[in-house]
Every structure is written in structure tokens, then in C-alpha cells.
Amino acid sequence: MLRPTMSPGPRAPVLSPQDAKLFAKAKALEAGFLSEMLKEAGLQADDGAFGGGIGEAQFASFLRAEQSKAMVDAGGIGLAEVIFESLKNGGQDA
């Protein structure tokens, strides 16, 4: 039997359904922010890097969007947590 070499990290707190929706929106906002940052950083497929021809540029935004979602799911940059806490507190900490 194989055993994991690493112990699992801390578990995420259980959120109420309303807080879960709010946190999902905060994560989506962070993903959108990261997608724009990737675009500005030059991560574009329209330079022919993948050899996809003219259609490659049409789908570059989808690639960036999925990459940014994966980044947020892996922990992101912490922006979602800040946005969530601010929205949860009604903007009182701004």
C-alpha cells in the first residue's frame, strides 16, 4: 500500500451557502484580474507560438481565462480572500 509522503494542508473553513456564493464571486474576480495581467504580461497565443494559424488569436482569451482559473484554484495571489472579507463586512474595512 502506498502512503502519501506529505500530509494534507489545512482544510478550508466550511462556509454558509451565502458566503460560498460570495467567495465564488471573489474568486471569479481574482481570475479575471489575473487573466488581464497575463494578457498585459505578454502571454498571448496570437504571436504564433502554438502554430495554430489565424484561429489561434481568436481563442487566446479562453486559454488565459482557464490558466487564471487554475491559478486561483491553486491558491492564487490572495486577492479573492481580501475581496471576500471586504464584501462580507459590507466594505467596512476599506
Backbone as ProteinMPNN parsed JSONL, in Angstrom:
{"seq_chain_A": "MLRPTMSPGPRAPVLSPQDAKLFAKAKALEAGFLSEMLKEAGLQADDGAFGGGIGEAQFASFLRAEQSKAMVDAGGIGLAEVIFESLKNGGQDA", "coords_chain_A": {"N_chain_A": [[0.84, -1.179, 0.0], [0.576, 2.156, -0.899], [1.655, 5.098, 0.664], [0.923, 8.511, 1.319], [3.472, 10.978, 1.011], [3.389, 13.479, 1.979], [1.619, 15.388, 4.356], [-1.829, 16.344, 4.25], [-2.743, 19.751, 3.586], [-3.984, 22.575, 5.529], [-7.485, 22.459, 6.143], [-10.073, 24.044, 4.318], [-12.245, 26.48, 5.715], [-15.652, 25.73, 6.579], [-18.176, 27.179, 4.778], [-21.117, 29.198, 4.91], [-24.006, 28.804, 2.765], [-24.56, 31.303, 1.535], [-22.164, 32.727, 1.992], [-20.459, 31.052, 0.576], [-21.289, 31.483, -2.051], [-20.591, 34.17, -2.289], [-17.826, 33.995, -1.944], [-17.177, 32.498, -4.196], [-17.75, 34.36, -6.188], [-15.808, 36.253, -5.562], [-13.513, 34.782, -6.132], [-13.857, 34.487, -8.878], [-13.574, 37.13, -9.669], [-10.88, 37.555, -8.977], [-9.722, 35.748, -10.762], [-10.4, 36.942, -13.203], [-8.938, 39.305, -12.969], [-6.309, 38.239, -12.883], [-6.224, 37.099, -15.423], [-6.262, 39.345, -17.079], [-3.833, 40.447, -16.283], [-2.065, 38.472, -17.147], [-2.437, 38.772, -19.874], [-1.462, 41.388, -20.284], [1.132, 40.924, -19.558], [2.102, 39.668, -21.684], [1.402, 37.081, -22.352], [0.197, 35.701, -24.804], [-1.494, 34.027, -27.368], [-1.55, 34.826, -29.938], [0.784, 35.339, -31.241], [1.684, 33.302, -32.736], [2.931, 31.256, -31.427], [2.004, 28.713, -30.86], [1.474, 27.67, -33.288], [-1.062, 27.652, -34.431], [-2.274, 29.051, -36.443], [-4.498, 31.457, -37.984], [-6.794, 31.213, -36.414], [-5.871, 30.858, -33.894], [-5.454, 33.254, -32.477], [-8.05, 33.959, -31.969], [-8.854, 32.357, -29.877], [-7.185, 32.822, -27.763], [-7.89, 34.282, -25.491], [-9.555, 32.509, -24.148], [-7.755, 30.539, -23.356], [-6.094, 32.011, -21.603], [-8.034, 32.644, -19.669], [-8.706, 30.124, -18.601], [-6.217, 29.357, -17.608], [-5.854, 31.309, -15.645], [-7.988, 30.71, -13.92], [-7.143, 28.213, -13.023], [-4.879, 29.015, -11.648], [-6.032, 30.494, -9.544], [-7.518, 28.473, -8.289], [-5.424, 27.005, -7.321], [-4.539, 28.517, -5.269], [-3.905, 31.106, -5.871], [-3.23, 34.653, -5.679], [-4.095, 35.625, -3.363], [-5.973, 37.589, -3.519], [-8.717, 37.048, -3.771], [-9.499, 36.297, -1.192], [-9.178, 38.681, 0.219], [-11.008, 40.345, -1.11], [-13.358, 38.898, -0.587], [-13.533, 39.065, 2.263], [-13.823, 41.825, 2.532], [-16.26, 42.282, 1.185], [-17.92, 40.685, 2.72], [-17.897, 41.99, 5.154], [-19.275, 44.195, 4.488], [-17.858, 46.241, 3.275], [-16.695, 47.675, 5.288], [-14.02, 47.578, 6.11], [-12.614, 48.962, 4.25]], "CA_chain_A": [[0.0, 0.0, 0.0], [1.322, 3.402, -0.969], [1.24, 6.126, 1.611], [1.375, 9.831, 0.884], [4.673, 11.464, 1.681], [3.101, 14.777, 2.579], [0.311, 15.464, 4.992], [-2.647, 17.359, 3.585], [-2.689, 21.086, 4.16], [-5.14, 22.921, 6.348], [-8.768, 22.397, 5.44], [-10.773, 25.32, 4.188], [-13.382, 26.547, 6.625], [-16.965, 25.486, 5.987], [-18.87, 28.453, 4.597], [-22.565, 29.142, 4.712], [-24.293, 28.888, 1.317], [-24.435, 32.69, 1.072], [-20.74, 33.045, 1.963], [-19.856, 30.268, -0.502], [-21.569, 32.212, -3.3], [-19.793, 35.391, -2.251], [-16.429, 33.622, -2.156], [-17.057, 32.098, -5.601], [-17.686, 35.609, -6.964], [-14.499, 36.861, -5.305], [-12.54, 34.001, -6.893], [-14.037, 34.83, -10.294], [-12.976, 38.45, -9.864], [-9.427, 37.378, -8.975], [-9.36, 35.083, -12.019], [-10.469, 37.958, -14.253], [-7.782, 40.181, -12.778], [-5.108, 37.526, -13.306], [-6.286, 36.939, -16.872], [-5.821, 40.618, -17.666], [-2.401, 40.597, -16.005], [-1.361, 37.577, -18.072], [-2.506, 39.406, -21.203], [-0.533, 42.52, -20.299], [2.489, 40.404, -19.408], [2.533, 39.151, -22.977], [1.01, 35.684, -22.559], [-0.812, 35.715, -25.854], [-1.272, 32.989, -28.364], [-1.647, 35.379, -31.291], [2.099, 35.537, -31.835], [2.016, 32.105, -33.493], [3.767, 30.369, -30.622], [1.487, 27.35, -30.884], [1.325, 27.241, -34.673], [-2.474, 27.401, -34.692], [-2.774, 29.852, -37.543], [-5.297, 32.643, -37.714], [-7.765, 30.923, -35.362], [-5.203, 30.85, -32.593], [-5.689, 34.532, -31.819], [-9.445, 34.018, -31.557], [-9.078, 31.57, -28.671], [-6.158, 33.135, -26.765], [-8.524, 34.73, -24.251], [-10.048, 31.321, -23.451], [-6.592, 29.921, -22.739], [-5.731, 32.825, -20.435], [-9.085, 32.521, -18.656], [-8.561, 28.824, -17.937], [-4.98, 29.379, -16.832], [-6.051, 32.127, -14.45], [-8.847, 29.94, -13.014], [-6.29, 27.196, -12.404], [-4.023, 29.707, -10.68], [-6.858, 30.829, -8.378], [-7.824, 27.214, -7.61], [-4.199, 26.55, -6.655], [-4.204, 29.429, -4.174], [-3.882, 32.469, -6.398], [-2.358, 35.647, -5.058], [-4.735, 36.061, -2.129], [-6.9, 38.685, -3.777], [-10.088, 36.588, -3.528], [-9.757, 36.33, 0.246], [-9.309, 40.086, 0.603], [-12.283, 40.807, -1.658], [-14.408, 38.218, 0.172], [-13.639, 39.652, 3.604], [-14.336, 43.177, 2.384], [-17.677, 42.19, 0.845], [-18.617, 40.086, 3.858], [-18.002, 43.024, 6.18], [-20.018, 45.331, 3.933], [-16.951, 47.31, 2.9], [-16.317, 48.429, 6.477], [-12.573, 47.633, 6.284], [-11.998, 49.693, 3.132]], "C_chain_A": [[0.884, 1.241, 0.0], [0.76, 4.39, 0.032], [1.736, 7.477, 1.124], [2.581, 10.282, 1.685], [4.446, 12.796, 2.361], [1.736, 14.717, 3.254], [-0.507, 16.532, 4.287], [-2.571, 18.683, 4.321], [-3.917, 21.377, 5.002], [-6.417, 22.895, 5.522], [-9.406, 23.781, 5.416], [-11.953, 25.337, 5.149], [-14.687, 26.284, 5.883], [-17.714, 26.811, 5.961], [-20.367, 28.218, 4.486], [-22.832, 29.231, 3.208], [-24.142, 30.301, 0.758], [-22.967, 33.095, 0.979], [-20.029, 32.287, 0.847], [-20.083, 30.947, -1.853], [-20.707, 33.464, -3.397], [-18.325, 35.094, -2.524], [-16.198, 33.179, -3.6], [-16.963, 33.33, -6.499], [-16.337, 36.294, -6.779], [-13.407, 36.117, -6.074], [-12.632, 34.303, -8.39], [-13.429, 36.193, -10.605], [-11.456, 38.363, -9.873], [-8.965, 36.725, -10.276], [-9.395, 36.073, -13.182], [-9.294, 38.915, -14.189], [-6.507, 39.506, -13.276], [-5.074, 37.324, -14.819], [-5.813, 38.202, -17.575], [-4.323, 40.838, -17.435], [-1.572, 39.69, -16.91], [-1.337, 38.163, -19.475], [-1.492, 40.539, -21.304], [0.921, 42.074, -20.174], [2.999, 39.779, -20.708], [2.205, 37.696, -23.208], [-0.16, 35.669, -23.528], [-0.477, 34.643, -26.858], [-1.266, 33.546, -29.783], [-0.293, 35.675, -31.928], [2.562, 34.305, -32.61], [2.841, 31.103, -32.721], [3.304, 28.921, -30.671], [1.265, 26.839, -32.296], [-0.115, 26.978, -35.075], [-3.064, 28.231, -35.811], [-3.64, 31.004, -37.085], [-6.302, 32.418, -36.582], [-7.172, 30.956, -33.97], [-5.476, 32.129, -31.808], [-7.116, 34.623, -31.293], [-9.69, 33.334, -30.218], [-8.052, 31.843, -27.572], [-6.775, 33.556, -25.444], [-9.079, 33.551, -23.457], [-8.913, 30.608, -22.72], [-6.182, 30.69, -21.491], [-6.752, 32.69, -19.319], [-8.953, 31.199, -17.896], [-7.286, 28.757, -17.106], [-5.146, 30.187, -15.558], [-6.973, 31.434, -13.45], [-8.039, 28.873, -12.29], [-5.372, 27.817, -11.358], [-4.798, 30.018, -9.399], [-7.182, 29.562, -7.592], [-6.62, 26.666, -6.856], [-3.77, 27.48, -5.523], [-4.125, 30.868, -4.59], [-2.891, 33.374, -5.699], [-2.977, 36.213, -3.779], [-5.749, 37.171, -2.301], [-8.338, 38.285, -3.464], [-10.436, 36.663, -2.048], [-9.972, 37.759, 0.735], [-10.649, 40.641, 0.132], [-13.437, 40.198, -0.863], [-14.613, 38.856, 1.542], [-14.219, 41.068, 3.532], [-15.836, 43.16, 2.082], [-18.492, 41.651, 2.021], [-18.854, 41.111, 4.957], [-18.719, 44.266, 5.664], [-19.147, 46.499, 3.565], [-16.472, 48.147, 4.059], [-14.802, 48.545, 6.654], [-11.884, 48.387, 5.165], [-11.589, 51.086, 3.582]], "O_chain_A": [[1.817, 1.358, 0.795], [-0.452, 4.499, 0.217], [2.835, 7.582, 0.58], [2.696, 10.003, 2.878], [5.226, 13.198, 3.224], [0.816, 14.063, 2.761], [0.043, 17.51, 3.783], [-2.361, 18.723, 5.533], [-4.785, 20.52, 5.166], [-6.42, 23.263, 4.347], [-9.291, 24.566, 6.358], [-12.589, 24.306, 5.368], [-14.805, 26.585, 4.695], [-17.866, 27.476, 6.985], [-20.816, 27.169, 4.025], [-21.97, 29.687, 2.456], [-23.656, 30.482, -0.359], [-22.56, 33.733, 0.008], [-19.099, 32.813, 0.235], [-19.187, 30.984, -2.696], [-20.162, 33.777, -4.456], [-17.656, 35.838, -3.241], [-15.141, 33.451, -4.169], [-16.189, 33.346, -7.456], [-15.784, 36.852, -7.728], [-12.486, 36.738, -6.605], [-11.616, 34.367, -9.083], [-12.842, 36.392, -11.669], [-10.804, 39.02, -10.685], [-7.934, 37.106, -10.831], [-8.521, 36.046, -14.048], [-8.725, 39.291, -15.214], [-5.717, 40.114, -13.998], [-4.005, 37.375, -15.427], [-5.059, 38.139, -18.546], [-3.631, 41.361, -18.309], [-0.508, 40.085, -17.385], [-0.333, 38.061, -20.181], [-0.756, 40.64, -22.285], [1.832, 42.767, -20.629], [4.168, 39.409, -20.818], [2.687, 37.114, -24.179], [-1.327, 35.631, -23.139], [0.691, 34.389, -27.155], [-1.003, 32.809, -30.733], [-0.233, 36.206, -33.037], [3.696, 34.26, -33.088], [3.4, 30.181, -33.315], [4.113, 28.003, -30.54], [0.901, 25.677, -32.477], [-0.369, 26.167, -35.965], [-4.256, 28.117, -36.094], [-3.534, 31.47, -35.95], [-6.625, 33.361, -35.861], [-7.896, 31.069, -32.98], [-5.704, 32.079, -30.6], [-7.367, 35.287, -30.287], [-10.626, 33.688, -29.502], [-8.054, 31.159, -26.549], [-6.246, 33.226, -24.383], [-9.078, 33.583, -22.226], [-9.09, 30.132, -21.599], [-5.949, 30.093, -20.44], [-6.382, 32.629, -18.146], [-9.077, 31.174, -16.671], [-7.275, 28.168, -16.026], [-4.639, 29.8, -14.506], [-6.763, 31.557, -12.244], [-8.222, 28.651, -11.093], [-5.117, 27.221, -10.311], [-4.282, 29.828, -8.298], [-7.129, 29.568, -6.362], [-6.774, 25.948, -5.868], [-2.741, 27.247, -4.889], [-4.261, 31.766, -3.758], [-1.858, 32.931, -5.197], [-2.452, 37.157, -3.187], [-6.326, 37.642, -1.321], [-9.103, 39.099, -2.946], [-11.548, 37.051, -1.69], [-10.844, 38.014, 1.566], [-11.342, 41.326, 0.884], [-14.385, 40.897, -0.507], [-15.743, 39.153, 1.931], [-15.019, 41.456, 4.384], [-16.595, 43.938, 2.66], [-19.607, 42.103, 2.28], [-19.895, 41.097, 5.614], [-18.757, 45.286, 6.351], [-19.617, 47.636, 3.537], [-15.901, 49.218, 3.854], [-14.33, 49.497, 7.277], [-10.655, 48.442, 5.143], [-11.053, 51.859, 2.788]]}, "name": "protein", "num_of_chains": 1, "seq": "MLRPTMSPGPRAPVLSPQDAKLFAKAKALEAGFLSEMLKEAGLQADDGAFGGGIGEAQFASFLRAEQSKAMVDAGGIGLAEVIFESLKNGGQDA"}
